[in-house]
């Protein structure tokens, strides 16, 4: 029986998402400059860019509980 791979959920706002995408892109460019493989960074960059949005419910301040 194969081990179940653990997953992590990372919640980012729009600004934080942009920082992660730009940081991964910079890392990819550095790896290309060093003529090293970018496969892992490419996969992570695409996963980050394509990550789905999740709307969260905001409870109003005076909403009945």
DSSP file (Angstrom, degrees, kcal/mol; ACC not computed):
  #  RESIDUE AA STRUCTURE BP1 BP2  ACC     N-H-->O    O-->H-N    N-H-->O    O-->H-N    TCO  KAPPA ALPHA  PHI   PSI    X-CA   Y-CA   Z-CA
    1    1 A X              0   0    0      0, 0.0     2,-0.1     0, 0.0     3,-0.1   0.000 360.0 360.0 360.0 121.8    0.0    0.0    0.0
    2    2 A X        -     0   0    0      1,-0.1     2,-0.2     3,-0.0     3,-0.0  -0.377 360.0-105.8 -69.7 145.9    1.6    3.3   -1.1
    3    3 A X        -     0   0    0      1,-0.1     2,-0.4    -2,-0.1    -1,-0.1  -0.463  34.0-114.1 -69.4 140.4    2.0    6.0    1.5
    4    4 A X        -     0   0    0     -2,-0.2     2,-0.3    -3,-0.1    -1,-0.1  -0.627  30.7-125.2 -76.6 129.0   -0.4    8.9    1.2
    5    5 A X        -     0   0    0     -2,-0.4     2,-0.2     1,-0.1    -1,-0.1  -0.588  21.7-125.5 -77.0 131.1    1.5   12.1    0.4
    6    6 A X        -     0   0    0     -2,-0.3     2,-0.3     1,-0.0    -1,-0.1  -0.535  24.9-156.6 -75.1 141.5    0.9   14.9    2.8
    7    7 A X        -     0   0    0     -2,-0.2     2,-0.4     2,-0.0    -1,-0.0  -0.872   3.1-148.2-116.9 152.9   -0.3   18.2    1.2
    8    8 A X        -     0   0    0     -2,-0.3     2,-0.5     2,-0.0    -2,-0.0  -0.944   5.2-147.9-119.6 144.0   -0.1   21.7    2.6
    9    9 A X        -     0   0    0     -2,-0.4     2,-0.5     2,-0.0    -2,-0.0  -0.952  13.3-170.2-111.7 124.6   -2.5   24.5    2.0
   10   10 A X        -     0   0    0     -2,-0.5     2,-0.6     2,-0.0    -2,-0.0  -0.966   8.5-154.1-118.9 119.4   -1.1   27.9    1.8
   11   11 A X        +     0   0    0     -2,-0.5     2,-0.4     6,-0.0    -2,-0.0  -0.836  20.1 175.3 -97.5 123.1   -3.5   30.9    1.8
   12   12 A X        -     0   0    0     -2,-0.6     2,-0.1     4,-0.0    -2,-0.0  -0.956  24.5-134.3-126.1 142.6   -2.1   34.0    0.1
   13   13 A X     >  -     0   0    0     -2,-0.4     4,-2.6     1,-0.1     5,-0.2  -0.346  44.5 -90.2 -82.1 177.6   -3.7   37.3   -0.7
   14   14 A X  H  > S+     0   0    0      1,-0.2     4,-1.9     2,-0.2     5,-0.1   0.887 127.2  48.4 -57.9 -42.6   -3.2   38.9   -4.1
   15   15 A X  H  > S+     0   0    0      2,-0.2     4,-1.9     1,-0.2    -1,-0.2   0.928 112.8  46.7 -65.4 -46.9    0.0   40.8   -3.0
   16   16 A X  H  > S+     0   0    0      1,-0.2     4,-2.2     2,-0.2    -2,-0.2   0.882 109.7  54.7 -64.3 -38.8    1.6   37.7   -1.4
   17   17 A X  H  X S+     0   0    0     -4,-2.6     4,-2.4     1,-0.2    -1,-0.2   0.911 107.2  51.0 -60.2 -42.6    0.8   35.6   -4.4
   18   18 A X  H  X S+     0   0    0     -4,-1.9     4,-2.6    -5,-0.2    -1,-0.2   0.889 107.9  52.2 -62.5 -39.9    2.5   38.1   -6.7
   19   19 A X  H  X S+     0   0    0     -4,-1.9     4,-2.5     2,-0.2    -1,-0.2   0.925 110.7  47.5 -62.2 -44.6    5.6   38.0   -4.5
   20   20 A X  H  X S+     0   0    0     -4,-2.2     4,-2.5     2,-0.2     5,-0.2   0.925 112.8  48.4 -63.9 -44.8    5.8   34.2   -4.7
   21   21 A X  H  X S+     0   0    0     -4,-2.4     4,-2.2     1,-0.2    -2,-0.2   0.927 114.0  46.1 -61.9 -45.2    5.3   34.2   -8.5
   22   22 A X  H  X S+     0   0    0     -4,-2.6     4,-2.3     2,-0.2    -1,-0.2   0.881 112.1  51.2 -66.7 -37.4    8.0   36.9   -9.0
   23   23 A X  H  X S+     0   0    0     -4,-2.5     4,-2.3     2,-0.2    -2,-0.2   0.910 111.5  47.1 -65.8 -42.2   10.4   35.1   -6.6
   24   24 A X  H  X S+     0   0    0     -4,-2.5     4,-2.5     2,-0.2    -2,-0.2   0.887 111.4  51.6 -65.8 -37.9   10.0   31.8   -8.4
   25   25 A X  H  X S+     0   0    0     -4,-2.2     4,-2.3    -5,-0.2    -2,-0.2   0.905 110.1  48.8 -64.8 -41.4   10.5   33.5  -11.7
   26   26 A X  H  X S+     0   0    0     -4,-2.3     4,-2.3     2,-0.2    -2,-0.2   0.908 111.1  50.1 -64.4 -41.9   13.7   35.2  -10.5
   27   27 A X  H  X S+     0   0    0     -4,-2.3     4,-2.4     2,-0.2    -2,-0.2   0.914 109.7  51.4 -61.8 -42.6   15.0   31.8   -9.2
   28   28 A X  H  X S+     0   0    0     -4,-2.5     4,-2.3     1,-0.2    -2,-0.2   0.919 109.4  49.6 -60.6 -44.1   14.1   30.2  -12.6
   29   29 A X  H  X S+     0   0    0     -4,-2.3     4,-2.3     1,-0.2    -1,-0.2   0.893 110.2  51.1 -62.7 -39.7   16.1   33.0  -14.4
   30   30 A X  H  X S+     0   0    0     -4,-2.3     4,-1.6     2,-0.2    -2,-0.2   0.914 110.2  49.2 -62.8 -42.9   19.1   32.4  -12.1
   31   31 A X  H  <>S+     0   0    0     -4,-2.4     5,-2.8     1,-0.2     4,-0.2   0.896 110.1  50.8 -64.0 -40.2   19.0   28.7  -12.8
   32   32 A X  H ><5S+     0   0    0     -4,-2.3     3,-1.4     1,-0.2    -1,-0.2   0.916 108.6  52.5 -62.5 -42.2   18.9   29.3  -16.5
   33   33 A X  H 3<5S+     0   0    0     -4,-2.3    -1,-0.2     1,-0.3    -2,-0.2   0.821 111.3  46.3 -62.2 -31.5   21.9   31.7  -16.2
   34   34 A X  T 3<5S-     0   0    0     -4,-1.6    -1,-0.3    -5,-0.1    -2,-0.2   0.384 113.7-121.0 -89.8   2.8   23.8   28.9  -14.4
   35   35 A X  T < 5 +     0   0    0     -3,-1.4     2,-0.3    -4,-0.2    -3,-0.2   0.882  65.8 140.8  56.2  42.9   22.7   26.4  -17.0
   36   36 A X      < -     0   0    0     -5,-2.8    -1,-0.2    -6,-0.1     2,-0.1  -0.717  60.9 -82.6-109.2 163.2   21.0   24.2  -14.4
   37   37 A X        -     0   0    0     -2,-0.3     4,-0.1     1,-0.1     3,-0.1  -0.383  32.8-172.9 -66.9 138.2   17.7   22.3  -14.6
   38   38 A X     >  +     0   0    0      1,-0.1     4,-3.1     2,-0.1     5,-0.2   0.227  51.4 112.3-112.4  10.9   14.6   24.4  -14.0
   39   39 A X  H  > S+     0   0    0      1,-0.2     4,-2.4     2,-0.2     5,-0.2   0.904  79.0  43.9 -55.5 -49.9   12.1   21.5  -14.1
   40   40 A X  H  > S+     0   0    0      1,-0.2     4,-2.1     2,-0.2    -1,-0.2   0.905 117.0  46.3 -65.1 -41.4   11.1   21.6  -10.4
   41   41 A X  H  > S+     0   0    0      2,-0.2     4,-2.8     1,-0.2    -2,-0.2   0.885 110.7  53.8 -68.8 -38.2   10.8   25.4  -10.4
   42   42 A X  H  X S+     0   0    0     -4,-3.1     4,-2.5     2,-0.2     5,-0.2   0.937 110.1  47.0 -59.2 -47.0    8.8   25.3  -13.6
   43   43 A X  H  X S+     0   0    0     -4,-2.4     4,-2.3    -5,-0.2    -2,-0.2   0.921 115.0  45.6 -61.8 -44.4    6.3   22.9  -12.1
   44   44 A X  H  X S+     0   0    0     -4,-2.1     4,-2.3     2,-0.2    -1,-0.2   0.880 111.6  52.4 -67.7 -38.1    6.0   24.9   -8.9
   45   45 A X  H  X S+     0   0    0     -4,-2.8     4,-2.6     2,-0.2    -2,-0.2   0.930 111.6  45.8 -63.3 -46.1    5.6   28.1  -10.8
   46   46 A X  H  X S+     0   0    0     -4,-2.5     4,-2.5     1,-0.2    -2,-0.2   0.901 112.4  51.1 -64.5 -40.5    2.8   26.7  -13.0
   47   47 A X  H  < S+     0   0    0     -4,-2.3     4,-0.3    -5,-0.2    -1,-0.2   0.893 112.5  47.1 -63.1 -39.2    1.1   25.2   -9.9
   48   48 A X  H >< S+     0   0    0     -4,-2.3     3,-0.8     2,-0.2    -2,-0.2   0.916 113.3  47.0 -68.8 -44.1    1.3   28.6   -8.2
   49   49 A X  H 3< S+     0   0    0     -4,-2.6    -2,-0.2     1,-0.2    -1,-0.2   0.894 116.7  44.1 -64.6 -39.8    0.0   30.6  -11.1
   50   50 A X  T 3< S+     0   0    0     -4,-2.5    -1,-0.2    -5,-0.2    -2,-0.2   0.378  81.3 132.3 -88.6   4.1   -2.9   28.1  -11.7
   51   51 A X    <   -     0   0    0     -3,-0.8    -3,-0.1    -4,-0.3     2,-0.0  -0.317  60.4-115.1 -59.7 135.0   -3.8   27.8   -8.0
   52   52 A X        -     0   0    0      1,-0.1     2,-0.2     2,-0.0    -1,-0.1  -0.337  21.9-118.3 -72.8 152.4   -7.6   28.2   -7.7
   53   53 A X        -     0   0    0     -2,-0.0     2,-0.5     2,-0.0    -1,-0.1  -0.612  22.9-156.9 -82.4 148.7   -9.2   31.1   -5.8
   54   54 A X        -     0   0    0     -2,-0.2     2,-0.4     2,-0.0    -2,-0.0  -0.974   7.3-145.2-130.0 119.3  -11.3   30.3   -2.8
   55   55 A X        -     0   0    0     -2,-0.5     2,-0.4     1,-0.0    -2,-0.0  -0.654  17.8-154.6 -79.6 134.7  -13.9   32.8   -1.6
   56   56 A X        -     0   0    0     -2,-0.4     2,-0.4     0, 0.0    -2,-0.0  -0.857  18.3-111.6-112.1 150.0  -14.2   32.9    2.1
   57   57 A X        -     0   0    0     -2,-0.4     2,-0.6     1,-0.0     0, 0.0  -0.609  24.7-154.2 -80.5 130.6  -17.2   33.9    4.0
   58   58 A X        -     0   0    0     -2,-0.4     2,-0.4     0, 0.0    -1,-0.0  -0.924  11.8-139.8-105.6 120.5  -16.9   37.1    6.0
   59   59 A X        -     0   0    0     -2,-0.6     2,-0.1     1,-0.1    -2,-0.0  -0.640  22.0-122.1 -79.3 130.8  -19.2   37.3    8.9
   60   60 A X    >   -     0   0    0     -2,-0.4     3,-1.5     1,-0.1    -1,-0.1  -0.406  21.8-115.0 -72.1 151.3  -20.7   40.7    9.3
   61   61 A X  T 3  S+     0   0    0      1,-0.3    -1,-0.1    -2,-0.1    -2,-0.0   0.858 112.3  31.1 -57.3 -41.1  -20.1   42.5   12.6
   62   62 A X  T 3  S+     0   0    0      2,-0.0    -1,-0.3     3,-0.0     2,-0.2   0.152  87.0 134.0-106.4  18.7  -23.7   42.5   13.8
   63   63 A X    <   -     0   0    0     -3,-1.5     2,-0.1     1,-0.1    -4,-0.0  -0.451  63.2-108.2 -71.5 140.0  -24.8   39.3   12.1
   64   64 A X              0   0    0     -2,-0.2    -1,-0.1     1,-0.1    -4,-0.1  -0.386 360.0 360.0 -66.4 144.2  -26.8   37.0   14.3
   65   65 A X              0   0    0     -2,-0.1    -1,-0.1    -3,-0.1    -2,-0.1   0.435 360.0 360.0 -97.8 360.0  -25.0   33.9   15.3
